[in-house]
Amino acid sequence: MTSQQVGTFLLGLAVIIVLSRFMGAAARRLGQPAVIGEIAAGILLGPTLFNGAVSHALFPEEVQPSLSAVATCGLALFMFMVGLEMDRASVGKRVRAALSVSVGSMVVPFVLGAGLGWFLVRNHPSDPPWVFALFLGTAMSVSALPVLARVLMDRNMHRTPLGALALASAASGDIMAWSVLAAVVGAAGAGGPQQWLIVLVLPYAAVMVGVVRPLLQRLVAKRAATGRCTVGIFSVVLAGLLLSSAATEYLGLHFIFGAFLFGAVMPRVGAEQLQVEIVQRIGPVCQVVFLPVFFVLAGLQVDLSQTGLSGLGEFALILVVAITGKFAGAFVGARVQGTGARQSAALAVLMNTRGLTELIVLSVGLQLGILSSDLYALMVMMALVTTAVTGPLLHVIYPRQYVERDLLEAATGPGSSPPSSAESAARGPTDPAACG
């Protein structure tokens, strides 16, 4: 890079950070997750407005490869943290109900999405068409666990049985979604002439669980001996997740699967403090720098200025399939396990949250040539809308008094009578977090 290109790159990076923080804060003030504002920032900087003049000035073609490299590192770090923070114990405690909800919220939108794919492939040619249909079904069935967790925390629902079930369902659904996406990516022939290497993915996963995971256990022992996560331990973790990412990319899968798998095989027992320290080091720089760059690059691919009536019709169809498929599947899955109608509806609304996870899936489809640029733009807008409506719909379906009731039952046990006024006075004021 020339001196001018370096200056342009640094200027663009500063603009990305500042605008993302501003838009994220604005979204939170409107009662939305910050990711809504950050994605919107990327779209505003893209070609949709002013005929792309802003994007051309800030992000000329010669600096975009450097930004793409930053976004690649950010995605690897984020997917590693998703795998690292995946609560396997929570899924295990509620395995039947969680699996029922996650399977329902996965299968129904997948089938509807695949059917929609067969319909849309006429206007968005893709070869082979069945891969396009399967990919669209996968994209429709994704939920965003990080955004869902944030919505629950904002409403103080993460401490309720319903919130725990939602998190467990989303976690198990994530595992299924990434597994299906891996199969679709493999079927798309991402490995090119070396496509046969895809058969080594399962042996690679077995090595990660059987060999790498026991080796990583030594890091836990070393952390316990030193009392902190040293630079050496942190370097091993970073090198390991990058090597795992490179390995799955070489085998014909996307690098995000290697990063996710490395996080998932990290030891859990006795490693709680190490996990916290790793997330504390990676999380802030990922949230402030890396992911905003990914949002902007995703926004640069979104051009809504050329969307006509046919595009609006397709968007409406995509939105209907995305919302009804997720809602119906999750609602039925919850009801089958005896969950109440109101709680089932709340779960169905929460599982409709897509956000960043959807953007990652869509970016994979765009990179592999499965999605056209115009359909990619419509799918990104679908992810924004379905995520944005989660909070307001949840407020209507599951108002604050139901959350307070669940918190009380969680504290006193189901069926217990509420405390008397004298008991309440003796106990002191209610937890302010519970009151919101």
KEMI-853274 format. One record per residue (C-alpha): residue number from 0; x, y, z; residue in three letters. Coordinates in steps of 0.05 Angstrom, whole numbers, always signed. Each point is the difference from the previous one (the first is absolute). Layout:
BEGIN
kelum nr NUM	px X	py Y	pz Z	rest ALA
...
END
This chain:
BEGIN
kelum nr 0	px +0	py +0	pz +0	rest MET
kelum nr 1	px +23	py +70	pz -16	rest THR
kelum nr 2	px +3	py +55	pz +53	rest SER
kelum nr 3	px -65	py +29	pz -27	rest GLN
kelum nr 4	px -35	py -67	pz +2	rest GLN
kelum nr 5	px +23	py -11	pz +72	rest VAL
kelum nr 6	px -28	py +68	pz +19	rest GLY
kelum nr 7	px -66	py -15	pz -36	rest THR
kelum nr 8	px -4	py -68	pz +35	rest PHE
kelum nr 9	px +11	py +31	pz +69	rest LEU
kelum nr 10	px -50	py +56	pz -14	rest LEU
kelum nr 11	px -52	py -49	pz -22	rest GLY
kelum nr 12	px +12	py -44	pz +60	rest LEU
kelum nr 13	px -10	py +60	pz +47	rest ALA
kelum nr 14	px -65	py +19	pz -36	rest VAL
kelum nr 15	px -25	py -72	pz +7	rest ILE
kelum nr 16	px +14	py -1	pz +75	rest ILE
kelum nr 17	px -31	py +68	pz +15	rest VAL
kelum nr 18	px -62	py -10	pz -43	rest LEU
kelum nr 19	px -12	py -70	pz +26	rest SER
kelum nr 20	px +3	py +23	pz +72	rest ARG
kelum nr 21	px -46	py +58	pz -14	rest PHE
kelum nr 22	px -51	py -42	pz -38	rest MET
kelum nr 23	px +4	py -56	pz +52	rest GLY
kelum nr 24	px -14	py +50	pz +56	rest ALA
kelum nr 25	px -58	py +30	pz -40	rest ALA
kelum nr 26	px -29	py -70	pz -9	rest ALA
kelum nr 27	px +4	py -14	pz +75	rest ARG
kelum nr 28	px -36	py +65	pz +15	rest ARG
kelum nr 29	px -56	py -24	pz -45	rest LEU
kelum nr 30	px -4	py -66	pz +39	rest GLY
kelum nr 31	px +36	py -40	pz -54	rest GLN
kelum nr 32	px +63	py -42	pz +4	rest PRO
kelum nr 33	px +63	py +38	pz -19	rest ALA
kelum nr 34	px +12	py -47	pz -58	rest VAL
kelum nr 35	px -61	py +31	pz -36	rest ILE
kelum nr 36	px +34	py +68	pz +0	rest GLY
kelum nr 37	px +67	py -28	pz -19	rest GLU
kelum nr 38	px -28	py -38	pz -60	rest ILE
kelum nr 39	px -39	py +63	pz -20	rest ALA
kelum nr 40	px +66	py +38	pz +3	rest ALA
kelum nr 41	px +30	py -47	pz -51	rest GLY
kelum nr 42	px -60	py +8	pz -46	rest ILE
kelum nr 43	px +3	py +76	pz +6	rest LEU
kelum nr 44	px +73	py -1	pz -21	rest LEU
kelum nr 45	px -15	py -45	pz -58	rest GLY
kelum nr 46	px -24	py +14	pz -71	rest PRO
kelum nr 47	px -74	py +8	pz +19	rest THR
kelum nr 48	px +8	py +74	pz +15	rest LEU
kelum nr 49	px +32	py +54	pz -44	rest PHE
kelum nr 50	px +14	py -50	pz -55	rest ASN
kelum nr 51	px +58	py -30	pz +39	rest GLY
kelum nr 52	px +39	py +65	pz +5	rest ALA
kelum nr 53	px +13	py -8	pz +75	rest VAL
kelum nr 54	px +25	py -72	pz -7	rest SER
kelum nr 55	px +45	py +17	pz -59	rest HIS
kelum nr 56	px +31	py +58	pz +37	rest ALA
kelum nr 57	px +11	py -36	pz +66	rest LEU
kelum nr 58	px +12	py -70	pz -25	rest PHE
kelum nr 59	px +31	py +0	pz -69	rest PRO
kelum nr 60	px +12	py -67	pz -33	rest GLU
kelum nr 61	px +75	py -1	pz +17	rest GLU
kelum nr 62	px -13	py +1	pz +76	rest VAL
kelum nr 63	px -59	py -47	pz +1	rest GLN
kelum nr 64	px +45	py -63	pz +1	rest PRO
kelum nr 65	px +32	py +26	pz +64	rest SER
kelum nr 66	px -68	py +12	pz +31	rest LEU
kelum nr 67	px -22	py -69	pz -22	rest SER
kelum nr 68	px +60	py -30	pz +36	rest ALA
kelum nr 69	px -20	py +37	pz +64	rest VAL
kelum nr 70	px -71	py -25	pz -8	rest ALA
kelum nr 71	px +25	py -71	pz -10	rest THR
kelum nr 72	px +39	py +2	pz +65	rest CYS
kelum nr 73	px -61	py +30	pz +35	rest GLY
kelum nr 74	px -46	py -55	pz -24	rest LEU
kelum nr 75	px +49	py -53	pz +23	rest ALA
kelum nr 76	px +5	py +31	pz +69	rest LEU
kelum nr 77	px -75	py +8	pz +6	rest PHE
kelum nr 78	px -15	py -71	pz -21	rest MET
kelum nr 79	px +52	py -25	pz +49	rest PHE
kelum nr 80	px -35	py +37	pz +56	rest MET
kelum nr 81	px -68	py -28	pz -22	rest VAL
kelum nr 82	px +29	py -70	pz +6	rest GLY
kelum nr 83	px +36	py +17	pz +65	rest LEU
kelum nr 84	px -61	py +29	pz +34	rest GLU
kelum nr 85	px -49	py -53	pz -24	rest MET
kelum nr 86	px -34	py -26	pz +63	rest ASP
kelum nr 87	px -1	py -75	pz -10	rest ARG
kelum nr 88	px -23	py -11	pz +72	rest ALA
kelum nr 89	px -61	py +44	pz -12	rest SER
kelum nr 90	px -19	py -40	pz -61	rest VAL
kelum nr 91	px +10	py -65	pz +38	rest GLY
kelum nr 92	px -46	py +21	pz +58	rest LYS
kelum nr 93	px -57	py +16	pz -47	rest ARG
kelum nr 94	px +17	py -47	pz -55	rest VAL
kelum nr 95	px -70	py -25	pz -18	rest ARG
kelum nr 96	px -35	py +68	pz -1	rest ALA
kelum nr 97	px +60	py +35	pz -31	rest ALA
kelum nr 98	px +7	py -51	pz -55	rest LEU
kelum nr 99	px -74	py +2	pz -15	rest SER
kelum nr 100	px +0	py +76	pz -7	rest VAL
kelum nr 101	px +65	py +3	pz -39	rest SER
kelum nr 102	px -20	py -56	pz -47	rest VAL
kelum nr 103	px -67	py +32	pz -13	rest GLY
kelum nr 104	px +31	py +69	pz -11	rest SER
kelum nr 105	px +51	py -32	pz -47	rest MET
kelum nr 106	px -40	py -49	pz -41	rest VAL
kelum nr 107	px -62	py +41	pz -17	rest VAL
kelum nr 108	px +37	py +63	pz -24	rest PRO
kelum nr 109	px +50	py -44	pz -36	rest PHE
kelum nr 110	px -54	py -36	pz -40	rest VAL
kelum nr 111	px -36	py +65	pz -15	rest LEU
kelum nr 112	px +65	py +35	pz -17	rest GLY
kelum nr 113	px +22	py -55	pz -46	rest ALA
kelum nr 114	px -68	py +3	pz -35	rest GLY
kelum nr 115	px +8	py +75	pz -7	rest LEU
kelum nr 116	px +69	py -13	pz -29	rest GLY
kelum nr 117	px -29	py -43	pz -56	rest TRP
kelum nr 118	px -47	py +58	pz -15	rest PHE
kelum nr 119	px +52	py +55	pz +2	rest LEU
kelum nr 120	px +54	py -37	pz -39	rest VAL
kelum nr 121	px -37	py +19	pz -65	rest ARG
kelum nr 122	px +17	py +74	pz +12	rest ASN
kelum nr 123	px +66	py -14	pz +35	rest HIS
kelum nr 124	px +35	py -55	pz -40	rest PRO
kelum nr 125	px +48	py -43	pz +39	rest SER
kelum nr 126	px +35	py -64	pz -19	rest ASP
kelum nr 127	px -19	py -50	pz +25	rest PRO
kelum nr 128	px -70	py +25	pz +19	rest PRO
kelum nr 129	px -9	py -52	pz +55	rest TRP
kelum nr 130	px +60	py +28	pz +37	rest VAL
kelum nr 131	px -32	py +69	pz -5	rest PHE
kelum nr 132	px -65	py -27	pz +29	rest ALA
kelum nr 133	px +35	py -36	pz +57	rest LEU
kelum nr 134	px +41	py +62	pz +16	rest PHE
kelum nr 135	px -61	py +44	pz +2	rest LEU
kelum nr 136	px -34	py -50	pz +46	rest GLY
kelum nr 137	px +61	py +2	pz +46	rest THR
kelum nr 138	px +1	py +76	pz +0	rest ALA
kelum nr 139	px -74	py +2	pz +20	rest MET
kelum nr 140	px +11	py -48	pz +58	rest SER
kelum nr 141	px +56	py +37	pz +35	rest VAL
kelum nr 142	px -8	py +34	pz +68	rest SER
kelum nr 143	px +50	py +48	pz +31	rest ALA
kelum nr 144	px +18	py -25	pz +69	rest LEU
kelum nr 145	px +42	py +62	pz +20	rest PRO
kelum nr 146	px -56	py +48	pz -19	rest VAL
kelum nr 147	px -53	py -44	pz +33	rest LEU
kelum nr 148	px +41	py -1	pz +64	rest ALA
kelum nr 149	px +5	py +75	pz -1	rest ARG
kelum nr 150	px -75	py +8	pz -9	rest VAL
kelum nr 151	px -12	py -46	pz +60	rest LEU
kelum nr 152	px +50	py +38	pz +43	rest MET
kelum nr 153	px -31	py +67	pz -18	rest ASP
kelum nr 154	px -67	py -26	pz +24	rest ARG
kelum nr 155	px +30	py -38	pz +60	rest ASN
kelum nr 156	px -27	py -65	pz -28	rest MET
kelum nr 157	px +66	py -37	pz -1	rest HIS
kelum nr 158	px -12	py -21	pz +73	rest ARG
kelum nr 159	px -69	py -30	pz -14	rest THR
kelum nr 160	px -15	py -71	pz -22	rest PRO
kelum nr 161	px -28	py +27	pz -65	rest LEU
kelum nr 162	px +64	py +38	pz -14	rest GLY
kelum nr 163	px +43	py -61	pz +16	rest ALA
kelum nr 164	px -42	py -42	pz -47	rest LEU
kelum nr 165	px +7	py +52	pz -55	rest ALA
kelum nr 166	px +75	py +1	pz +8	rest LEU
kelum nr 167	px +5	py -76	pz +1	rest ALA
kelum nr 168	px -45	py -4	pz -62	rest SER
kelum nr 169	px +41	py +52	pz -37	rest ALA
kelum nr 170	px +66	py -34	pz +19	rest ALA
kelum nr 171	px -23	py -69	pz -25	rest SER
kelum nr 172	px -30	py +33	pz -61	rest GLY
kelum nr 173	px +67	py +34	pz -14	rest ASP
kelum nr 174	px +34	py -67	pz +0	rest ILE
kelum nr 175	px -50	py -28	pz -50	rest MET
kelum nr 176	px +2	py +62	pz -43	rest ALA
kelum nr 177	px +76	py +2	pz -6	rest TRP
kelum nr 178	px +0	py -75	pz -15	rest SER
kelum nr 179	px -51	py +8	pz -56	rest VAL
kelum nr 180	px +37	py +60	pz -27	rest LEU
kelum nr 181	px +65	py -39	pz +0	rest ALA
kelum nr 182	px -34	py -55	pz -41	rest ALA
kelum nr 183	px -29	py +51	pz -49	rest VAL
kelum nr 184	px +68	py +35	pz -7	rest VAL
kelum nr 185	px +32	py -67	pz -14	rest GLY
kelum nr 186	px -53	py -16	pz -52	rest ALA
kelum nr 187	px +13	py +67	pz -33	rest ALA
kelum nr 188	px +71	py -22	pz -15	rest GLY
kelum nr 189	px +35	py +54	pz +39	rest ALA
kelum nr 190	px +63	py -41	pz -3	rest GLY
kelum nr 191	px +6	py +8	pz -75	rest GLY
kelum nr 192	px +46	py -52	pz -34	rest PRO
kelum nr 193	px +17	py -27	pz +69	rest GLN
kelum nr 194	px -72	py -14	pz +18	rest GLN
kelum nr 195	px +16	py -71	pz +19	rest TRP
kelum nr 196	px +33	py +28	pz +63	rest LEU
kelum nr 197	px -69	py +11	pz +29	rest ILE
kelum nr 198	px -1	py -74	pz +21	rest VAL
kelum nr 199	px +55	py +17	pz +50	rest LEU
kelum nr 200	px -45	py +47	pz +40	rest VAL
kelum nr 201	px -29	py -54	pz +45	rest LEU
kelum nr 202	px +69	py -30	pz +16	rest PRO
kelum nr 203	px +24	py +71	pz +13	rest TYR
kelum nr 204	px -57	py +12	pz +49	rest ALA
kelum nr 205	px +17	py -66	pz +35	rest ALA
kelum nr 206	px +72	py +21	pz +7	rest VAL
kelum nr 207	px -22	py +67	pz +30	rest MET
kelum nr 208	px -42	py -35	pz +52	rest VAL
kelum nr 209	px +45	py -60	pz +14	rest GLY
kelum nr 210	px +69	py +31	pz -5	rest VAL
kelum nr 211	px -2	py +76	pz +1	rest VAL
kelum nr 212	px -49	py +6	pz +57	rest ARG
kelum nr 213	px +42	py -41	pz +49	rest PRO
kelum nr 214	px +60	py +41	pz -20	rest LEU
kelum nr 215	px -38	py +64	pz +14	rest LEU
kelum nr 216	px -15	py -26	pz +69	rest GLN
kelum nr 217	px +73	py +13	pz +16	rest ARG
kelum nr 218	px -14	py +74	pz -10	rest LEU
kelum nr 219	px -50	py -5	pz +57	rest VAL
kelum nr 220	px +51	py -31	pz +45	rest ALA
kelum nr 221	px +52	py +52	pz -19	rest LYS
kelum nr 222	px -49	py +57	pz +13	rest ARG
kelum nr 223	px -16	py -30	pz +68	rest ALA
kelum nr 224	px +75	py -3	pz +16	rest ALA
kelum nr 225	px +14	py +71	pz -22	rest THR
kelum nr 226	px -65	py +30	pz +26	rest GLY
kelum nr 227	px -13	py +38	pz -64	rest ARG
kelum nr 228	px -5	py -7	pz -75	rest CYS
kelum nr 229	px +71	py +16	pz -21	rest THR
kelum nr 230	px +22	py +27	pz -68	rest VAL
kelum nr 231	px +25	py -70	pz -17	rest GLY
kelum nr 232	px -67	py -33	pz +15	rest ILE
kelum nr 233	px -37	py +54	pz -39	rest PHE
kelum nr 234	px +48	py -8	pz -59	rest SER
kelum nr 235	px -13	py -75	pz -2	rest VAL
kelum nr 236	px -75	py +12	pz -1	rest VAL
kelum nr 237	px +4	py +51	pz -56	rest LEU
kelum nr 238	px +47	py -42	pz -42	rest ALA
kelum nr 239	px -44	py -61	pz +10	rest GLY
kelum nr 240	px -64	py +34	pz -23	rest LEU
kelum nr 241	px +35	py +29	pz -61	rest LEU
kelum nr 242	px +30	py -68	pz -18	rest LEU
kelum nr 243	px -68	py -33	pz +8	rest SER
kelum nr 244	px -32	py +53	pz -43	rest SER
kelum nr 245	px +53	py -9	pz -54	rest ALA
kelum nr 246	px -9	py -76	pz +3	rest ALA
kelum nr 247	px -75	py +1	pz -13	rest THR
kelum nr 248	px +9	py +52	pz -56	rest GLU
kelum nr 249	px +52	py -46	pz -32	rest TYR
kelum nr 250	px -46	py -61	pz +7	rest LEU
kelum nr 251	px -55	py +35	pz -39	rest GLY
kelum nr 252	px -41	py +29	pz +56	rest LEU
kelum nr 253	px -3	py +73	pz +20	rest HIS
kelum nr 254	px +51	py +23	pz +51	rest PHE
kelum nr 255	px -55	py +18	pz +49	rest ILE
kelum nr 256	px -13	py -73	pz +14	rest PHE
kelum nr 257	px +72	py -12	pz +22	rest GLY
kelum nr 258	px -3	py +60	pz +47	rest ALA
kelum nr 259	px -67	py -23	pz +29	rest PHE
kelum nr 260	px +25	py -71	pz +10	rest LEU
kelum nr 261	px +63	py +23	pz +35	rest PHE
kelum nr 262	px -42	py +41	pz +49	rest GLY
kelum nr 263	px -48	py -59	pz +10	rest ALA
kelum nr 264	px +56	py -49	pz +18	rest VAL
kelum nr 265	px +32	py +47	pz +51	rest MET
kelum nr 266	px -3	py -33	pz +69	rest PRO
kelum nr 267	px -57	py +20	pz +45	rest ARG
kelum nr 268	px +11	py -35	pz +67	rest VAL
kelum nr 269	px +46	py +42	pz +43	rest GLY
kelum nr 270	px +11	py +49	pz -57	rest ALA
kelum nr 271	px -52	py +52	pz +18	rest GLU
kelum nr 272	px +50	py +54	pz +19	rest GLN
kelum nr 273	px +42	py -13	pz -61	rest LEU
kelum nr 274	px -61	py +6	pz -44	rest GLN
kelum nr 275	px -18	py +66	pz +32	rest VAL
kelum nr 276	px +70	py +28	pz -9	rest GLU
kelum nr 277	px +2	py -21	pz -73	rest ILE
kelum nr 278	px -67	py +33	pz -15	rest VAL
kelum nr 279	px +21	py +63	pz +38	rest GLN
kelum nr 280	px +61	py +6	pz -45	rest ARG
kelum nr 281	px -33	py -17	pz -66	rest ILE
kelum nr 282	px -70	py +29	pz +10	rest GLY
kelum nr 283	px +13	py +75	pz +3	rest PRO
kelum nr 284	px +46	py +4	pz -61	rest VAL
kelum nr 285	px -46	py -46	pz -39	rest CYS
kelum nr 286	px -62	py +42	pz +18	rest GLN
kelum nr 287	px +33	py +68	pz -12	rest VAL
kelum nr 288	px +44	py -14	pz -61	rest VAL
kelum nr 289	px -7	py -67	pz -34	rest PHE
kelum nr 290	px -75	py -10	pz -4	rest LEU
kelum nr 291	px -17	py +71	pz -21	rest PRO
kelum nr 292	px +47	py -10	pz -59	rest VAL
kelum nr 293	px -38	py -63	pz -18	rest PHE
kelum nr 294	px -66	py +39	pz +4	rest PHE
kelum nr 295	px +26	py +54	pz -46	rest VAL
kelum nr 296	px +26	py -50	pz -51	rest LEU
kelum nr 297	px -67	py -35	pz +3	rest ALA
kelum nr 298	px -34	py +67	pz -10	rest GLY
kelum nr 299	px +43	py +17	pz -60	rest LEU
kelum nr 300	px -32	py -60	pz -34	rest GLN
kelum nr 301	px -71	py +25	pz +14	rest VAL
kelum nr 302	px -27	py +44	pz -55	rest ASP
kelum nr 303	px -74	py +15	pz +10	rest LEU
kelum nr 304	px -1	py +59	pz -48	rest SER
kelum nr 305	px -17	py -45	pz -59	rest GLN
kelum nr 306	px -54	py -40	pz +35	rest THR
kelum nr 307	px -65	py +4	pz -40	rest GLY
kelum nr 308	px -70	py -26	pz +10	rest LEU
kelum nr 309	px +21	py -72	pz -14	rest SER
kelum nr 310	px +55	py +6	pz +52	rest GLY
kelum nr 311	px -49	py +27	pz +51	rest LEU
kelum nr 312	px -47	py -59	pz -15	rest GLY
kelum nr 313	px +57	py -49	pz +10	rest GLU
kelum nr 314	px +19	py +35	pz +65	rest PHE
kelum nr 315	px -71	py -6	pz +26	rest ALA
kelum nr 316	px -1	py -74	pz -17	rest LEU
kelum nr 317	px +68	py -11	pz +33	rest ILE
kelum nr 318	px -25	py +36	pz +63	rest LEU
kelum nr 319	px -64	py -41	pz +4	rest VAL
kelum nr 320	px +37	py -66	pz -8	rest VAL
kelum nr 321	px +54	py +21	pz +51	rest ALA
kelum nr 322	px -48	py +23	pz +54	rest ILE
kelum nr 323	px -55	py -52	pz -7	rest THR
kelum nr 324	px +47	py -58	pz -8	rest GLY
kelum nr 325	px +39	py +15	pz +63	rest LYS
kelum nr 326	px -61	py +19	pz +41	rest PHE
kelum nr 327	px -41	py -62	pz -20	rest ALA
kelum nr 328	px +58	py -48	pz +9	rest GLY
kelum nr 329	px +22	py +25	pz +68	rest ALA
kelum nr 330	px -72	py +8	pz +25	rest PHE
kelum nr 331	px -20	py -71	pz -18	rest VAL
kelum nr 332	px +66	py -28	pz +27	rest GLY
kelum nr 333	px -12	py +34	pz +67	rest ALA
kelum nr 334	px -73	py -20	pz +4	rest ARG
kelum nr 335	px +17	py -73	pz -14	rest VAL
kelum nr 336	px +41	py +1	pz +65	rest GLN
kelum nr 337	px -57	py +29	pz +40	rest GLY
kelum nr 338	px +22	py +72	pz +2	rest THR
kelum nr 339	px -56	py +50	pz +9	rest GLY
kelum nr 340	px -28	py +38	pz -60	rest ALA
kelum nr 341	px +27	py +68	pz +23	rest ARG
kelum nr 342	px +69	py -27	pz +16	rest GLN
kelum nr 343	px +1	py -38	pz -66	rest SER
kelum nr 344	px -17	py +63	pz -38	rest ALA
kelum nr 345	px +55	py +38	pz +37	rest ALA
kelum nr 346	px +50	py -55	pz -18	rest LEU
kelum nr 347	px -22	py +3	pz -73	rest ALA
kelum nr 348	px +12	py +75	pz -1	rest VAL
kelum nr 349	px +69	py -7	pz +31	rest LEU
kelum nr 350	px +20	py -54	pz -50	rest MET
kelum nr 351	px -16	py +49	pz -56	rest ASN
kelum nr 352	px +61	py +42	pz +21	rest THR
kelum nr 353	px +53	py -5	pz -54	rest ARG
kelum nr 354	px +48	py +59	pz +1	rest GLY
kelum nr 355	px +75	py -12	pz -8	rest LEU
kelum nr 356	px -5	py -75	pz -8	rest THR
kelum nr 357	px -44	py +8	pz -61	rest GLU
kelum nr 358	px +49	py +50	pz -29	rest LEU
kelum nr 359	px +56	py -51	pz +7	rest ILE
kelum nr 360	px -40	py -53	pz -36	rest VAL
kelum nr 361	px -19	py +48	pz -55	rest LEU
kelum nr 362	px +71	py +23	pz -10	rest SER
kelum nr 363	px +21	py -72	pz -10	rest VAL
kelum nr 364	px -53	py -8	pz -54	rest GLY
kelum nr 365	px +22	py +64	pz -34	rest LEU
kelum nr 366	px +73	py -20	pz +1	rest GLN
kelum nr 367	px -16	py -69	pz -30	rest LEU
kelum nr 368	px -44	py +30	pz -54	rest GLY
kelum nr 369	px -62	py -34	pz +25	rest ILE
kelum nr 370	px -36	py +66	pz +12	rest LEU
kelum nr 371	px -4	py +56	pz -50	rest SER
kelum nr 372	px +15	py +71	pz +25	rest SER
kelum nr 373	px -73	py +22	pz -6	rest ASP
kelum nr 374	px -27	py -60	pz +38	rest LEU
kelum nr 375	px +55	py +8	pz +52	rest TYR
kelum nr 376	px -24	py +72	pz +12	rest ALA
kelum nr 377	px -72	py -24	pz +10	rest LEU
kelum nr 378	px +22	py -54	pz +49	rest MET
kelum nr 379	px +41	py +50	pz +40	rest VAL
kelum nr 380	px -61	py +44	pz +6	rest MET
kelum nr 381	px -40	py -61	pz +23	rest MET
kelum nr 382	px +51	py -12	pz +55	rest ALA
kelum nr 383	px -6	py +72	pz +22	rest LEU
kelum nr 384	px -76	py +0	pz +2	rest VAL
kelum nr 385	px -8	py -68	pz +36	rest THR
kelum nr 386	px +51	py +22	pz +52	rest THR
kelum nr 387	px -30	py +69	pz +9	rest ALA
kelum nr 388	px -71	py -26	pz +13	rest VAL
kelum nr 389	px +21	py -50	pz +53	rest THR
kelum nr 390	px +1	py +50	pz +58	rest GLY
kelum nr 391	px -67	py +34	pz -15	rest PRO
kelum nr 392	px -36	py -66	pz -13	rest LEU
kelum nr 393	px +28	py -30	pz +63	rest LEU
kelum nr 394	px -24	py +60	pz +40	rest HIS
kelum nr 395	px -71	py -13	pz -26	rest VAL
kelum nr 396	px -1	py -75	pz +7	rest ILE
kelum nr 397	px +38	py -6	pz +65	rest TYR
kelum nr 398	px -9	py +66	pz +40	rest PRO
kelum nr 399	px +42	py +19	pz +60	rest ARG
kelum nr 400	px -49	py -29	pz +51	rest GLN
kelum nr 401	px +11	py -70	pz -27	rest TYR
kelum nr 402	px +76	py +8	pz +5	rest VAL
kelum nr 403	px -7	py +23	pz +72	rest GLU
kelum nr 404	px -44	py -60	pz +15	rest ARG
kelum nr 405	px +52	py -47	pz -31	rest ASP
kelum nr 406	px +55	py +33	pz +41	rest LEU
kelum nr 407	px -40	py -9	pz +63	rest LEU
kelum nr 408	px -15	py -73	pz -14	rest GLU
kelum nr 409	px +73	py -12	pz -16	rest ALA
kelum nr 410	px +20	py +30	pz +67	rest ALA
kelum nr 411	px -54	py -33	pz +43	rest THR
kelum nr 412	px -16	py -62	pz -39	rest GLY
kelum nr 413	px -61	py -16	pz -43	rest PRO
kelum nr 414	px -65	py +1	pz +37	rest GLY
kelum nr 415	px +26	py +42	pz +58	rest SER
kelum nr 416	px -43	py +56	pz +25	rest SER
kelum nr 417	px +26	py +70	pz -9	rest PRO
kelum nr 418	px +32	py +32	pz +61	rest PRO
kelum nr 419	px -45	py +42	pz +46	rest SER
kelum nr 420	px +10	py +75	pz +6	rest SER
kelum nr 421	px +34	py -10	pz +67	rest ALA
kelum nr 422	px +48	py -51	pz -31	rest GLU
kelum nr 423	px +13	py +47	pz -58	rest SER
kelum nr 424	px +15	py +57	pz +47	rest ALA
kelum nr 425	px +47	py -43	pz +41	rest ALA
kelum nr 426	px +35	py -24	pz -63	rest ARG
kelum nr 427	px +12	py +70	pz -26	rest GLY
kelum nr 428	px -12	py +32	pz -67	rest PRO
kelum nr 429	px -9	py -43	pz -62	rest THR
kelum nr 430	px +61	py -13	pz -42	rest ASP
kelum nr 431	px +5	py +61	pz -47	rest PRO
kelum nr 432	px +23	py -44	pz -57	rest ALA
kelum nr 433	px -64	py -40	pz +5	rest ALA
kelum nr 434	px -41	py +63	pz -6	rest CYS
kelum nr 435	px +39	py +23	pz -61	rest GLY
END
